[in-house]
Amino acid sequence: MKKISLALMSRISLLALASIVISSCGGTQSAVDAAGVQSQRLENLWWLFLAVCSVVYVIVITFVLIALFRTKKVTAATAPETVPDEGRESRVGNVVKIAVAVTVITLFTLMIVIFRTGAAINSLSQANDPITIKVRGQQWWWEVIYEDEIPANNVTTDNEIHVPIGRPIKLELVSNDVIHSFWLPNMHGKKDLVPNYPTTFYFEADKPGTYWGQCAEFCGYEHAKMRFQVTAESQKPSTRG
């Protein structure tokens, strides 16, 4: 029984470690490869939760292993314990009290960190003079509209957004058919587009590059192909000849 339990826990540990390594790999579409102000906050929060959960996991597995190796074999000749050891009961009670206190403090700390992260992310909506871009989700592509006071300067693209770095961007999101979800992990979280209920999405890129996003809500047959590309570029003019 012990061998089976240890083998099972070893496999679970390896799977957990593999999932952590894979999920933390950077790339052009990764929530832990921050390229913007809000995504950096979310990435920090992710790593904090990973560290706390890893510590909890190690502590729990350690106590499980200790319990497995310290299990006593009960035989017919073993006398039942009718009088509990007061010293042992006291130690166990103290351990439980400390564990409960640490758990409560940890949960409250994480709650405060989450609230602070949410407030920091939403603060960008108060930025002055953001660049406004209209994005319409459709089955199964994204229509991107750059509007200007001069009609001749209006530009419409599909599945492609170009933004300057270091400048707040306001996306006006709308859907006219089904529910879509605008997800740009390198810059922010995701935002649902409910038909006929326009919403906004703020982000700010802080390093140049090309980043992928996609619809994160199943919206039909070709949902998996509903991707888009965001290119963040420097506002400085190029010096190349």
C-alpha positions, -999 to 999 in steps of 0.1 A, spaced: 0 0 0 28 23 9 46 16 -24 14 23 -44 8 55 -25 44 67 -30 44 59 -67 11 77 -72 23 108 -53 56 108 -73 36 108 -106 14 136 -93 44 156 -83 61 151 -117 29 162 -135 26 193 -113 62 202 -119 58 197 -157 27 219 -157 45 247 -138 74 246 -162 52 246 -193 29 273 -181 58 296 -171 75 294 -205 76 328 -222 66 336 -257 45 358 -279 13 347 -261 20 341 -224 5 356 -193 39 353 -176 58 372 -203 46 406 -194 49 434 -220 25 459 -204 17 477 -172 -14 456 -162 1 423 -174 32 429 -151 8 433 -121 -10 400 -131 23 382 -136 36 393 -102 3 380 -87 6 347 -105 42 341 -92 31 350 -57 2 325 -58 26 299 -73 51 304 -45 24 302 -18 8 271 -33 41 254 -38 50 259 -1 16 246 10 20 216 -14 54 208 0 42 210 36 12 188 30 32 162 11 58 162 38 32 155 65 16 128 44 49 110 40 57 113 77 23 98 84 29 70 60 63 60 74 51 64 110 20 42 106 21 14 132 10 -21 123 -20 -30 144 -21 -67 154 -45 -88 176 -20 -85 204 -18 -48 203 -35 -32 233 -60 -4 224 -51 30 236 -78 40 261 -61 69 279 -48 96 255 -13 111 261 -20 146 275 14 159 263 8 146 228 -27 159 227 -14 193 238 12 194 211 -12 184 184 -36 211 196 -9 237 194 1 226 159 -35 229 147 -39 263 162 -7 276 146 -17 260 112 -51 278 114 -36 311 123 -10 309 95 -38 299 70 -60 328 80 -31 353 78 -21 340 44 -56 342 30 -61 377 42 -27 387 28 -36 373 -6 -69 390 -5 -53 424 1 -28 418 -26 -56 409 -51 -75 441 -42 -44 462 -47 -36 445 -80 -72 451 -92 -70 488 -82 -37 492 -100 -50 476 -131 -81 497 -132 -62 530 -126 -52 531 -162 -88 539 -172 -83 573 -156 -54 581 -179 -55 613 -199 -57 614 -237 -56 576 -245 -55 564 -280 -90 551 -289 -94 521 -312 -127 504 -320 -127 466 -321 -157 446 -333 -157 408 -327 -174 388 -354 -177 351 -364 -148 345 -367 -125 375 -370 -117 409 -354 -125 442 -372 -102 469 -360 -112 505 -368 -89 535 -363 -110 567 -365 -97 602 -370 -113 636 -371 -103 637 -408 -124 610 -426 -96 604 -451 -73 592 -423 -97 565 -411 -82 530 -414 -99 496 -410 -79 464 -406 -87 428 -397 -71 408 -369 -42 433 -366 -37 461 -341 -7 486 -341 0 506 -310 28 529 -297 47 519 -265 44 540 -234 9 553 -244 -24 543 -228 -47 525 -253 -85 524 -250 -102 497 -270 -139 501 -275 -152 465 -278 -185 454 -293 -201 423 -307 -231 420 -329 -236 383 -331 -225 360 -302 -204 363 -270 -167 367 -278 -138 373 -253 -109 395 -262 -78 380 -246 -43 396 -249 -23 378 -221 10 397 -227 -8 430 -221 -38 423 -198 -64 397 -189 -95 390 -210 -127 410 -216 -160 395 -227 -180 410 -255 -217 406 -249 -238 413 -280 -252 449 -281 -234 458 -248 -203 478 -257 -174 477 -232 -139 491 -229 -105 475 -225 -74 496 -214 -38 485 -217 -4 501 -222 26 484 -238 60 491 -223 83 472 -247 82 468 -285 73 435 -301 45 415 -317 21 397 -295 -7 373 -301 -42 373 -287 -73 353 -293 -110 348 -285 -112 330 -252 -150 322 -254 -163 295 -276 -182 313 -303 -188 288 -331 -173 264 -356 -141 283 -363 -135 297 -328 -100 283 -326 -90 304 -357 -102 337 -342 -68 351 -334 -53 386 -337 -20 402 -336 -9 433 -316 23 451 -327 38 475 -302 62 500 -318 84 528 -306 71 564 -310 105 576 -320 111 579 -358 133 553 -373 169 565 -381 175 538 -408 182 551 -442 
